[in-house]
Structures are given as C-alpha cells and as structure tokens.
Amino acid sequence: MIYFNSQSIPELQGLNFSQRMQVVRMAADKLAVPVKISLNVLKLAILSVLFIMVARAEGWAIVGYALVLIVAYPLITRPITFFLCRDQFAKIRRQQFPEQQ
C-alpha cells in the first residue's frame, strides 16, 4: 500500500508527529547503503528536472513551476521513503517508545 503521510502507516499509529518523524528518520538511516544511494539519486533526479523547468521558465511561469516543485517533490519522494523503510518501523518503534505499545 502507498502511504502519503506518516499518520496512515499502521506501525506508527498512536505516535505524535515528532515521534513518527523520529522513527522514519531512524529507519531511513538504517537502510542498506545501495538502497540509500538509489533513494538519494532518485531524489536528486526529481529535483534536477523540476529545477531545470524553473530555470527555463520566463515571467510568471516561474511561480507556477516553483509551486509544482513544492507540491510534487514531497508527493513523489515521501511514499517511496515510507515504502523502503516500512520493514524497520515496528522494530524501531518498539525500541524507542516501548511504553506506547
């Protein structure tokens, strides 16, 4: 399943926003190096394309492309990050927040 925000991830239910982000960050840090590199290259490619679109735009189109960049980047990268880290969420939650099980 694709998750666009951390509230909808079953393994993170019951945690507040900062706790969820802590678990996501720790899970991302524990990704295997090749997976981490692939994720970062994908993010760089997305950003590069969007920034080239902004750089080539003229006039008010720059504002439109900038808004697309602000909206599209997290909509594309967050679900991918959540998908790749999902295996670690339950384990890290048990380690970091044992009282909230």
Order of alpha helices (4+ residues) and beta strands (2+ residues): alpha-alpha-alpha
